Amino acid sequence: MGSLQKNFSGKTYRSLYGLLVLLFVLYSEACLAQFTLSAEVRPRTEFRDGFKTPTTSSNQPAFFTEQRSRLYFDVSDAKFRFRLALQDVSIWGENAQIFKEQDGNTYLSEAWGQYFVTPNLSFKLGRQILSYDNQRFLGGLEWAQQGRRHDALLMLFEDGEHKTKLHIGGAFNSDDDQAEPAYLQGPSASFYSVPGNYKNMQFAWFNKLFSAGNISLLALNTTYQDLSDSTSFAKQTYGAIGKFGGKKLSIGTDFYYQRGKVRKSELSAFLAGINATITTKLTPLTFGIEYISGTDAGENASGKLTNFSPDFGTNHAHNGFMDYFFVGPANGSVGVTDIYFKSKIQIGKGSIVANFHEFLTGSRQFDLNQNELAKPMGFEVDLVYAINLSPVVGLHVGYSHLIASETMLALRPGDAKHNNWAWLMVTFKPVLFESEDQKAL
């Protein structure tokens, strides 16, 4: 995909978009399938002064606008569903006003087909989103403009009568260091060198809906290539996620355990969280705590790791919107205990989300003199105002403030106790064309 993107100009992509639209319209009319053409334009302006890690007096705040532009082609009938999503992510101003070639990242965001063997059993394959439960471990990462995608094959069994779902999936990744077919037959044909991505993955997810809630079970295995010596290592993650209760009070809980290896080190780590949501006349109130285990400083010398990693989750939705934890490498193996309070207040046609977090370390850490650091790392407040300006236009405005403790400043780059982040995002999601529903599912 990288080489294809480099060779295609913006004009080429626009021509391709037009051709695809025409082909899909003709195809849907010919086969009497339901066809929908929709789009999304989402510019987000951000002011960053201590985002992800504390800033310093020598740093200048960042101010920029990043835009996501998408075009969705959806086709479906009684036996299949199909989606092709084209995407471009770019920073305002990265191109001159007069240009022949456009910078940015234009590529396929989604490209998958789903075939229904029976109404309950289907197979889905291609580039797709894997998003389950509260997206703590498997999520689409849609807050990030680029999102997160997997090239995978899924078997989906969904029984509406018994309110059960079972998804079994897998993926095997290869890179294009050498041109095919030499690559497929070379001495290093099985070597996978894309940093941070798995070489292969298998998972099973089961969900059962009850009258008073639901429970999900997850088992996932990932195998990685060690780029330093070309060996492989694998780790397994097992999860149980539940939500129970009624309209006035509900309880949410999740537990994940990880085992296996990270390179040469044995891994044994876990995440445990519980929260309670009380519904009042004014607003829901959520109180919760989440513990994500870390590895004590110096413990890594023994070859044992106890730091949990929510590898494929939408981590922006957890542990504060300023992304200090598990978004990038900033938190290392420290782990975190997150004590939080969340609420959402309706104001006219809009709403305000107000979240408060206290962060503590999830392991024992030491300063340069080998004195143990205190557990508290800091406090964060997140405020977001959201309103739908029309059925296809949404507005979000956010502000977050993080007060870093001495422990946070000892563990992270930066020395500022007070850190800020502000943003404004407008989302346009119109339906451009929709054929008559001649064969509804």
Stockholm file with secondary structure:
# STOCKHOLM 1.0

chainA/1-441         MGSLQKNFSGKTYRSLYGLLVLLFVLYSEACLAQFTLSAEVRPRTEFRDGFKTPTTSSNQPAFFTEQRSRLYFDVSDAKFRFRLALQDVSIWGENAQIFKEQDGNTYLSEAWGQYFVTPNLSFKLGRQILSYDNQRFLGGLEWAQQGRRHDALLMLFEDGEHKTKLHIGGAFNSDDDQAEPAYLQGPSASFYSVPGNYKNMQFAWFNKLFSAGNISLLALNTTYQDLSDSTSFAKQTYGAIGKFGGKKLSIGTDFYYQRGKVRKSELSAFLAGINATITTKLTPLTFGIEYISGTDAGENASGKLTNFSPDFGTNHAHNGFMDYFFVGPANGSVGVTDIYFKSKIQIGKGSIVANFHEFLTGSRQFDLNQNELAKPMGFEVDLVYAINLSPVVGLHVGYSHLIASETMLALRPGDAKHNNWAWLMVTFKPVLFESEDQKAL
#=GR chainA/1-441 SS CHHHHHHCCHHHHHHHHHHHHHHHHHHHHHHTCEEEEEEEEEEEEEEEESSSSCCCTTCCCEEEEEEEEEEEEEEECSSEEEEEEEEEEEETTSSCSSCSSCCSEEEEEEEEEEEESSSSEEEEEEEECCCCTTSSSBCCCTTSSSCCCEEEEEEEEEETTTTEEEEEEEEECCCCSSCTTHHHHSTTTTCCCCTTSCSEEEEEEEEEEETTEEEEEEEEEEEEECTTTCCEEEEEEEEEEEEEECSSEEEEEEEEEEEEEETTEEEEEEEEEEEEEEECSSCEEEEEEEEECCCCTTGGGGTEECCCCCTBSCGGGSSCTTCCSSSSSTTTTCCEEEEEEEEEEEETTEEEEEEEEEEEESSCCBCTTSCBCCSEEEEEEEEEEEEEEETTEEEEEEEEEEEECHHHHHHSSCCCSEEEEEEEEEEECCEEEECCCSSCC
#=GC SS_cons         CHHHHHHCCHHHHHHHHHHHHHHHHHHHHHHTCEEEEEEEEEEEEEEEESSSSCCCTTCCCEEEEEEEEEEEEEEECSSEEEEEEEEEEEETTSSCSSCSSCCSEEEEEEEEEEEESSSSEEEEEEEECCCCTTSSSBCCCTTSSSCCCEEEEEEEEEETTTTEEEEEEEEECCCCSSCTTHHHHSTTTTCCCCTTSCSEEEEEEEEEEETTEEEEEEEEEEEEECTTTCCEEEEEEEEEEEEEECSSEEEEEEEEEEEEEETTEEEEEEEEEEEEEEECSSCEEEEEEEEECCCCTTGGGGTEECCCCCTBSCGGGSSCTTCCSSSSSTTTTCCEEEEEEEEEEEETTEEEEEEEEEEEESSCCBCTTSCBCCSEEEEEEEEEEEEEEETTEEEEEEEEEEEECHHHHHHSSCCCSEEEEEEEEEEECCEEEECCCSSCC
//
